[in-house]
Amino acid sequence: MVKLNKIYTRTGDGGDTSLVDGRRVAKHSRRPAAFGEVDEANSVIGLARLHTSDDADEMLGRIQNDLFDLGADLATPEGDSPALRITGDQVTRLETEIDDMNSSLEPLKSFILPGGTEAAAWLHLARTVVRRAERRMTELATEEVVNDTAMKYVNRLSDHLFVLARILNDGGKTDILWRPGQNSGQK
């Protein structure tokens, strides 16, 4: 279990941070950039949870916990052990939840604009932050090994947040549809 006796350590004052193995790296390097984006996504999901209840809140609570696992995974370079890694079970759970939620929705006939209910709007923002985290992770993977299952997880997560946003928009009934060229004078 994690025990934090002191919140500030002064060890990062020079612009570097520690990975799980104790190695010091620049805070702006690719690995901390990736887990920093995951942390931001987790925070936005926390805001969305202020506007959810029941099943949605439970799903998002599990996802927030998974995102701490993902942050630990990304903060632990491959080969270091023991390591907390995202697992296939976590990916499968997301896929199952996506399938269950999506089965009650009408198929999309247009892209939708982010928005709708407060919860849906926050989830759309979280989805875009997750996509940014995914881009950081793929960028990191050009230099270092990144857990393939973590890559799958973050890809599924953005889909999950999209579908859950639709659920929270009255089952998709209050989704805001994109109307291509609506304001351009083109038809």
matplotlib code that plots the C-alpha trace (Angstrom):
import matplotlib.pyplot as plt

x = [0.0, 1.1, 2.0, 2.7, 4.0, 5.1, 3.6, 6.5, 9.9, 11.8, 13.4, 11.7, 12.7, 15.3, 12.9, 13.2, 11.1, 11.5, 10.2, 9.1, 12.6, 14.2, 15.7, 15.5, 14.2, 13.3, 9.6, 9.1, 10.4, 8.0, 7.3, 6.2, 4.4, 2.4, 1.5, 0.8, -1.9, -3.4, -3.5, -5.3, -7.9, -8.5, -9.1, -11.6, -13.4, -13.6, -15.4, -17.8, -18.6, -20.1, -22.9, -23.5, -25.0, -25.5, -24.0, -22.3, -20.6, -19.5, -18.0, -16.2, -14.9, -13.4, -11.9, -10.3, -8.7, -7.5, -6.0, -3.8, -2.8, -2.0, 0.0, 2.0, 2.5, 3.8, 6.0, 7.7, 10.0, 9.7, 11.8, 11.6, 9.9, 7.7, 5.6, 1.9, 0.7, -2.7, -4.1, -6.3, -9.1, -9.2, -9.5, -12.1, -14.2, -14.2, -15.2, -18.1, -19.3, -19.1, -21.1, -23.7, -24.2, -24.1, -26.8, -29.4, -28.4, -29.6, -26.8, -25.2, -26.1, -23.9, -20.9, -22.0, -20.8, -19.4, -22.0, -25.5, -25.8, -23.1, -21.9, -21.7, -19.9, -17.2, -16.9, -16.4, -13.6, -12.2, -12.3, -10.2, -7.7, -7.5, -6.8, -4.0, -2.6, -2.8, -0.8, 1.8, 2.0, 2.5, 5.2, 6.9, 6.6, 8.8, 11.7, 10.9, 8.8, 5.2, 2.9, 0.8, -2.2, -2.0, -2.1, -5.3, -6.8, -6.4, -7.8, -10.9, -11.3, -11.9, -14.6, -16.1, -16.3, -17.9, -20.6, -21.2, -21.6, -24.3, -26.0, -26.0, -27.5, -30.8, -29.7, -28.5, -31.8, -30.2, -26.9, -26.1, -25.6, -23.0, -24.6, -21.8, -21.6, -24.5, -23.0, -20.9, -23.6, -22.8, -25.3]
y = [0.0, 3.5, 5.7, 9.4, 11.0, 14.2, 15.7, 17.8, 16.3, 19.0, 16.3, 17.6, 21.2, 20.9, 19.7, 16.0, 13.2, 9.6, 6.6, 3.5, 2.0, 5.1, 6.4, 10.2, 11.6, 15.1, 15.9, 16.9, 13.6, 11.2, 8.8, 11.4, 13.3, 10.1, 9.3, 13.0, 12.9, 9.8, 11.8, 14.6, 12.3, 10.8, 14.3, 15.1, 11.8, 12.9, 16.0, 14.0, 11.8, 14.9, 14.6, 10.8, 8.2, 4.4, 2.3, 5.2, 6.3, 2.7, 2.3, 5.6, 4.7, 1.5, 3.4, 5.9, 3.1, 1.6, 4.9, 4.8, 1.3, 2.7, 5.5, 3.0, 0.9, 3.8, 4.9, 1.5, 0.9, -2.5, -5.2, -3.7, -6.1, -6.4, -4.1, -3.3, -3.6, -3.1, -6.6, -8.2, -8.5, -4.7, -4.4, -7.1, -5.4, -2.1, -4.0, -5.8, -2.5, -0.8, -3.7, -3.6, 0.1, 0.3, -2.4, 0.1, 3.0, 3.7, 3.6, 6.9, 8.5, 11.5, 12.5, 14.1, 17.3, 17.1, 18.3, 17.5, 16.9, 18.1, 14.5, 13.9, 17.1, 16.2, 12.7, 14.1, 16.2, 13.2, 11.3, 13.9, 13.9, 10.1, 10.4, 12.8, 10.3, 7.7, 9.9, 10.4, 6.7, 5.9, 8.6, 7.0, 3.6, 4.9, 5.0, 2.6, -0.5, 0.2, -2.5, -3.5, -4.2, -0.7, 0.6, -1.4, -0.2, 3.5, 2.9, 1.2, 3.7, 6.6, 4.5, 3.7, 7.3, 8.2, 5.5, 6.4, 10.1, 9.0, 6.9, 10.0, 12.1, 10.3, 7.2, 9.3, 11.1, 14.5, 14.0, 17.1, 16.0, 17.5, 19.1, 19.2, 22.6, 24.0, 27.5, 27.6, 28.2, 24.8, 22.0]
z = [0.0, -0.7, 2.3, 1.8, 4.9, 3.2, 0.1, -1.1, -1.3, -3.2, -5.4, -8.5, -8.1, -10.7, -13.4, -13.1, -11.5, -10.4, -12.2, -10.2, -10.5, -9.0, -12.2, -12.6, -15.9, -17.1, -16.3, -19.9, -21.3, -23.0, -20.2, -17.6, -20.4, -21.1, -17.5, -16.9, -19.7, -18.0, -14.7, -16.5, -18.0, -14.5, -13.2, -15.9, -15.2, -11.6, -12.7, -14.8, -11.8, -10.0, -12.5, -12.6, -10.4, -10.1, -12.9, -14.7, -11.5, -10.6, -14.1, -13.9, -10.4, -11.8, -14.7, -12.4, -10.5, -13.7, -14.7, -11.6, -12.7, -16.1, -14.7, -12.6, -15.7, -17.7, -14.8, -14.7, -17.7, -19.3, -17.7, -14.2, -11.8, -10.0, -12.0, -11.9, -15.5, -17.3, -18.0, -20.6, -18.0, -17.8, -21.5, -21.7, -19.0, -21.1, -24.2, -22.4, -20.9, -24.4, -26.0, -23.2, -23.4, -27.2, -27.6, -26.3, -28.6, -32.1, -34.7, -35.4, -38.8, -38.2, -36.0, -32.8, -31.3, -27.8, -25.3, -24.1, -20.4, -18.0, -17.5, -21.2, -21.9, -19.3, -20.7, -24.2, -22.7, -20.9, -24.2, -25.9, -23.1, -23.3, -27.0, -26.2, -23.7, -26.4, -28.7, -26.0, -25.4, -29.1, -29.2, -26.2, -27.9, -30.7, -28.2, -25.4, -24.9, -23.8, -22.6, -25.6, -23.3, -22.0, -25.5, -26.1, -22.8, -23.6, -27.1, -25.7, -23.0, -25.4, -27.1, -23.7, -22.7, -26.0, -25.7, -22.0, -23.0, -25.4, -22.7, -20.4, -23.3, -22.7, -24.5, -27.5, -27.9, -26.9, -28.7, -30.7, -34.3, -36.6, -39.6, -42.3, -44.0, -42.0, -41.7, -44.8, -47.3, -48.9, -49.1]

ax = plt.figure().add_subplot(projection="3d")
ax.plot(x, y, z, "-o")
ax.set_aspect("equal")
plt.show()
